């Protein structure tokens, strides 16, 4: 697992416990966690890649974008880390 950059910041025990539990998940559990977070935060399903050409959709409301951003900034590195540690 890559080492974090920059100075170490002491996290709360609650967050340390959460990170420890998340990093122990397998890929299926990470996918289930992602689905659960989307439902709990009422985030719409977004296709990864559209097939063919479709008209541009309206942008989602800012609060949806903020929720999604907050999830993705920690979920994507976890997915990548878990993927490479499970290979």
C-alpha positions in Angstrom: 0.0 0.0 0.0 1.4 3.4 -0.9 2.6 5.7 1.9 0.6 8.9 2.5 2.3 12.1 1.5 2.8 15.2 3.6 2.8 15.5 7.4 0.8 13.0 9.4 -2.3 14.4 11.0 -3.7 12.5 14.0 -7.2 11.3 13.2 -9.9 10.6 15.7 -10.2 7.0 17.0 -13.6 6.8 15.3 -12.1 7.6 11.9 -9.1 5.3 12.4 -11.5 2.5 13.2 -13.6 3.3 10.1 -10.6 3.3 7.8 -9.3 0.1 9.3 -12.7 -1.6 8.7 -13.0 -0.2 5.1 -9.5 -1.4 4.1 -10.4 -4.9 5.2 -13.3 -5.2 2.8 -13.1 -7.3 -0.3 -14.3 -6.0 -3.7 -17.8 -7.3 -3.4 -18.2 -5.6 0.0 -16.8 -2.4 -1.4 -19.4 -2.5 -4.1 -22.1 -3.1 -1.6 -20.8 -0.2 0.6 -20.9 2.0 -2.5 -24.5 1.1 -3.2 -25.5 1.6 0.4 -23.9 5.1 0.4 -25.7 6.0 -2.8 -29.0 5.0 -1.3 -28.4 6.6 2.1 -27.3 9.9 0.5 -30.0 9.7 -2.2 -27.5 9.8 -5.1 -28.7 8.9 -8.6 -27.1 6.0 -10.5 -24.9 7.4 -13.2 -23.8 5.2 -16.1 -20.0 4.7 -16.3 -20.0 5.0 -20.1 -22.9 5.9 -22.4 -23.5 3.7 -25.4 -23.8 5.7 -28.6 -24.6 9.4 -28.7 -27.3 10.8 -26.4 -28.4 14.3 -25.9 -26.7 16.1 -23.0 -28.5 15.8 -19.7 -29.1 18.6 -17.3 -26.5 19.0 -14.6 -27.4 17.5 -11.2 -28.2 20.0 -8.4 -25.2 21.3 -6.6 -26.0 19.5 -3.4 -25.9 16.1 -5.2 -22.5 17.1 -6.8 -21.1 17.9 -3.3 -22.4 14.7 -1.8 -20.9 12.7 -4.7 -17.6 14.5 -4.5 -17.4 13.9 -0.7 -17.9 10.1 -1.3 -15.6 9.9 -4.3 -12.6 11.6 -2.8 -12.2 8.7 -0.3 -13.9 5.8 -2.1 -11.8 5.9 -5.3 -8.5 5.6 -3.6 -9.9 2.8 -1.4 -11.2 0.9 -4.5 -7.8 1.2 -6.2 -5.9 0.2 -3.1 -8.1 -2.8 -2.5 -7.9 -3.8 -6.2 -4.1 -3.8 -6.2 -3.8 -5.6 -2.8 -6.2 -8.3 -3.9 -4.4 -9.1 -7.2 
